[in-house]
Amino acid sequence: MLGAMLAIIGAMDEEIEVLLADLQAREDLTFPGVTLHRGALDGVPVLLTRGGIGKVNAAMTTTYLLTQGATRIIFTGVAGGVHPDLKVGDIVVSTDCVQHDVDVTALNYPIGTVPGETPSWAADPILRAVALEAAGEVPGVRALEGRVASGDQFIASRDEVGRLWTAFGAACAEMEGAAVAQVCAKAGVPFVVIRSVSDTADQDAQVDYHEFMPQVARHAKQVVRGMLARLSGQAPAAGPSAG
């Protein structure tokens, strides 16, 4: 196993390309279904990867990262906003993660609870604080902490948004974070999920998602770079180069 290492996961190419372009001393590690990229960002040793869409891909990728020495994991990307105050471009830092598409209520388990597991998985408080501070420096963007709800579906219904808000108190909805959280919790590895809002998860979600994806990907990059600076004890980079 390698030494201590920060790992950064994005679900899609768009979510990691802005970081991969700056990865120094890059080494590619290929496994079935996933490629990990080892190198340095802003002088910080990292593992960077596209984890794929959905909870199974996210769990598999997280497991590979752990075998390669990842000791802290950041999951970054986009999500549909559920919290009524969120707008496109805003940033959610996870307090915890739940699986909104799990339903074993017929056996008297609470909605969203996997039998034998906790109802949710809490993000690391240090990574949360660092992420929230870094997100607060993105111009014109609101950053808040909240629950990330994950499920293997793209939410594009106002009724479903209402359900996620009422049943889970979710701040945003996406397709991977809870799987990363569950694997990290079992391994005792700190994690945080950072999501930029690409749409408001309603009937216009598909249009909003494609239109604003480049913008929110840049926001995610700024947050990750700000976190790296803080975690390594460096001063955050100033100016456009940080974005």
C-alpha positions as CSV (number, residue, x, y, z in Angstrom):
1,M,0.0,0.0,0.0
2,L,1.1,3.5,-0.8
3,G,1.5,6.3,1.8
4,A,-1.2,8.7,2.9
5,M,-3.0,10.2,-0.1
6,L,-5.9,12.5,-0.8
7,A,-8.3,11.1,-3.4
8,I,-10.6,13.1,-5.6
9,I,-13.5,11.5,-7.4
10,G,-15.8,13.0,-10.1
11,A,-18.6,11.0,-11.7
12,M,-18.2,12.3,-15.2
13,D,-15.4,13.5,-17.5
14,E,-16.6,17.1,-17.3
15,E,-16.3,17.0,-13.5
16,I,-12.6,16.0,-13.5
17,E,-11.1,17.3,-16.8
18,V,-10.6,20.7,-15.3
19,L,-8.5,19.1,-12.5
20,L,-6.8,16.4,-14.6
21,A,-5.4,19.1,-17.0
22,D,-3.3,20.4,-14.0
23,L,-2.2,17.1,-12.6
24,Q,1.6,17.0,-12.5
25,A,3.9,13.9,-12.6
26,R,0.9,11.9,-13.8
27,E,0.8,8.2,-13.6
28,D,-2.2,6.2,-14.8
29,L,-3.2,3.1,-12.9
30,T,-5.7,0.9,-14.8
31,F,-8.1,-1.5,-13.1
32,P,-11.2,-3.3,-14.5
33,G,-13.7,-0.5,-15.3
34,V,-11.7,2.4,-13.9
35,T,-8.5,4.3,-14.3
36,L,-6.9,6.1,-11.4
37,H,-4.5,9.0,-12.0
38,R,-1.8,9.6,-9.5
39,G,0.2,12.8,-9.3
40,A,0.3,16.2,-7.7
41,L,-2.1,19.2,-7.7
42,D,-0.6,22.4,-6.3
43,G,2.2,20.3,-4.8
44,V,-0.2,18.0,-3.0
45,P,0.0,14.2,-3.7
46,V,-3.4,13.1,-5.0
47,L,-5.3,10.3,-6.7
48,L,-7.8,11.6,-9.2
49,T,-10.4,9.6,-11.1
50,R,-13.6,9.6,-13.0
51,G,-15.8,7.2,-11.0
52,G,-18.6,6.7,-13.4
53,I,-22.3,7.4,-13.0
54,G,-24.4,5.6,-10.4
55,K,-23.9,4.0,-7.0
56,V,-22.3,0.8,-8.1
57,N,-19.6,2.5,-10.1
58,A,-19.0,5.0,-7.2
59,A,-18.6,2.2,-4.7
60,M,-16.2,0.2,-6.9
61,T,-14.1,3.2,-7.6
62,T,-13.9,4.1,-4.0
63,T,-12.7,0.6,-3.1
64,Y,-9.9,0.8,-5.7
65,L,-8.8,4.2,-4.3
66,L,-8.6,2.7,-0.8
67,T,-6.4,-0.2,-2.0
68,Q,-4.0,2.4,-3.5
69,G,-3.6,4.2,-0.2
70,A,-6.3,6.9,-0.2
71,T,-6.8,8.1,3.4
72,R,-9.2,11.0,2.7
73,I,-11.7,11.2,-0.1
74,I,-13.3,14.2,-1.8
75,F,-16.2,13.5,-4.1
76,T,-16.9,16.5,-6.4
77,G,-19.4,17.2,-9.2
78,V,-22.8,18.5,-9.9
79,A,-26.3,17.8,-8.4
80,G,-29.9,18.9,-8.7
81,G,-30.9,21.4,-6.0
82,V,-33.6,20.3,-3.6
83,H,-33.3,22.9,-0.8
84,P,-35.7,25.7,-1.7
85,D,-33.0,28.4,-1.3
86,L,-30.6,26.9,-3.8
87,K,-30.0,28.3,-7.2
88,V,-28.0,27.1,-10.2
89,G,-24.3,27.5,-9.5
90,D,-24.6,27.3,-5.7
91,I,-22.5,24.8,-3.8
92,V,-23.6,22.1,-1.3
93,V,-21.1,20.7,1.2
94,S,-22.3,17.4,2.7
95,T,-23.3,17.1,6.3
96,D,-24.2,13.5,5.6
97,C,-25.4,11.2,2.8
98,V,-28.5,9.1,2.3
99,Q,-29.8,6.7,-0.3
100,H,-33.2,8.0,-1.3
101,D,-34.1,5.1,-3.6
102,V,-33.8,2.4,-0.9
103,D,-37.2,1.3,0.4
104,V,-37.5,-1.6,2.8
105,T,-40.4,-0.1,4.7
106,A,-42.4,-3.3,4.1
107,L,-40.0,-4.9,6.7
108,N,-40.4,-1.9,9.1
109,Y,-37.2,-0.2,8.2
110,P,-37.3,3.6,7.8
111,I,-37.3,4.9,4.2
112,G,-33.8,5.2,2.8
113,T,-32.3,2.7,5.3
114,V,-30.3,-0.3,4.1
115,P,-30.9,-3.2,6.6
116,G,-27.9,-3.6,8.8
117,E,-26.6,-0.1,8.0
118,T,-27.0,3.3,9.6
119,P,-29.7,5.6,8.1
120,S,-27.1,8.0,6.8
121,W,-23.3,8.4,6.7
122,A,-21.8,11.6,8.2
123,A,-19.1,13.5,6.4
124,D,-15.8,14.3,8.2
125,P,-16.1,17.5,10.2
126,I,-12.6,18.8,9.2
127,L,-13.1,18.2,5.5
128,R,-16.6,19.8,5.8
129,A,-15.2,22.9,7.4
130,V,-12.4,23.2,4.9
131,A,-14.7,22.7,2.0
132,L,-17.2,25.3,3.2
133,E,-14.5,27.8,3.7
134,A,-13.1,27.2,0.2
135,A,-16.6,27.3,-1.3
136,G,-17.2,30.6,0.4
137,E,-14.5,32.2,-1.7
138,V,-16.2,31.4,-5.1
139,P,-17.5,34.8,-6.3
140,G,-21.3,35.1,-6.6
141,V,-22.1,31.7,-5.3
142,R,-23.9,30.7,-2.1
143,A,-22.4,27.8,-0.2
144,L,-24.3,25.8,2.4
145,E,-24.0,22.6,4.3
146,G,-26.7,20.0,3.9
147,R,-27.7,16.4,3.3
148,V,-26.9,14.8,0.0
149,A,-29.5,12.3,-1.3
150,S,-28.2,9.7,-3.7
151,G,-30.2,7.4,-6.0
152,D,-29.8,5.7,-9.4
153,Q,-32.1,8.1,-11.2
154,F,-31.9,11.6,-12.6
155,I,-34.5,13.7,-10.8
156,A,-36.5,15.9,-13.1
157,S,-39.9,16.2,-11.3
158,R,-41.1,18.8,-8.9
159,D,-43.1,16.2,-7.1
160,E,-40.0,14.1,-6.5
161,V,-38.1,17.2,-5.3
162,G,-40.9,17.7,-2.8
163,R,-40.6,14.1,-1.6
164,L,-36.8,14.4,-1.1
165,W,-37.2,17.6,0.8
166,T,-40.0,16.2,3.0
167,A,-38.8,12.7,3.6
168,F,-35.1,13.3,3.9
169,G,-34.5,17.0,4.3
170,A,-32.1,16.8,1.4
171,A,-30.2,19.8,0.1
172,C,-29.5,18.2,-3.2
173,A,-30.0,15.0,-5.3
174,E,-27.3,13.1,-7.2
175,M,-26.3,9.5,-8.1
176,E,-23.1,8.6,-6.2
177,G,-22.3,10.3,-3.0
178,A,-24.0,7.9,-0.5
179,A,-22.2,5.0,-2.1
180,V,-18.8,6.7,-1.6
181,A,-19.9,7.6,2.0
182,Q,-21.0,4.0,2.8
183,V,-17.7,2.5,1.6
184,C,-15.6,5.2,3.4
185,A,-17.6,4.6,6.6
186,K,-16.9,0.9,6.6
187,A,-13.2,1.6,6.0
188,G,-13.0,4.3,8.6
189,V,-11.8,6.8,5.9
190,P,-12.8,10.5,6.2
191,F,-14.8,11.9,3.2
192,V,-16.8,14.9,2.1
193,V,-19.1,15.3,-0.9
194,I,-19.1,18.7,-2.7
195,R,-21.8,19.4,-5.2
196,S,-22.4,22.4,-7.4
197,V,-26.0,22.9,-8.4
198,S,-26.5,22.4,-12.1
199,D,-30.3,22.4,-12.1
200,T,-33.2,22.5,-9.7
201,A,-34.2,18.9,-10.3
202,D,-37.6,19.9,-11.8
203,Q,-39.1,19.5,-15.3
204,D,-36.4,21.9,-16.7
205,A,-33.6,19.9,-15.2
206,Q,-32.3,18.4,-18.4
207,V,-32.0,21.8,-20.1
208,D,-30.4,23.5,-17.1
209,Y,-27.9,20.6,-16.6
210,H,-26.4,20.8,-20.1
211,E,-26.4,24.6,-20.1
212,F,-24.7,25.2,-16.8
213,M,-22.4,22.1,-16.6
214,P,-19.2,24.0,-17.6
215,Q,-19.8,26.8,-15.1
216,V,-20.5,24.5,-12.2
217,A,-17.5,22.3,-13.1
218,R,-15.3,25.4,-12.8
219,H,-16.8,26.2,-9.4
220,A,-16.0,22.6,-8.2
221,K,-12.4,23.1,-9.4
222,Q,-12.1,26.3,-7.4
223,V,-13.3,24.6,-4.2
224,V,-11.0,21.6,-4.6
225,R,-8.0,23.9,-5.2
226,G,-8.9,26.0,-2.2
227,M,-9.2,22.8,-0.1
228,L,-5.8,21.6,-1.3
229,A,-4.2,24.9,-0.3
230,R,-5.7,24.7,3.2
231,L,-5.0,21.0,3.8
232,S,-1.4,21.5,2.8
233,G,-1.0,24.7,4.9
234,Q,-0.5,26.9,1.9
235,A,-2.2,30.2,1.2
236,P,-5.0,29.9,-1.3
237,A,-4.1,30.9,-4.8
238,A,-5.4,34.3,-5.9
239,G,-6.9,35.4,-9.1
240,P,-8.3,33.6,-12.2
241,S,-5.7,30.8,-12.0
242,A,-7.6,29.4,-9.0
243,G,-10.8,29.1,-11.0
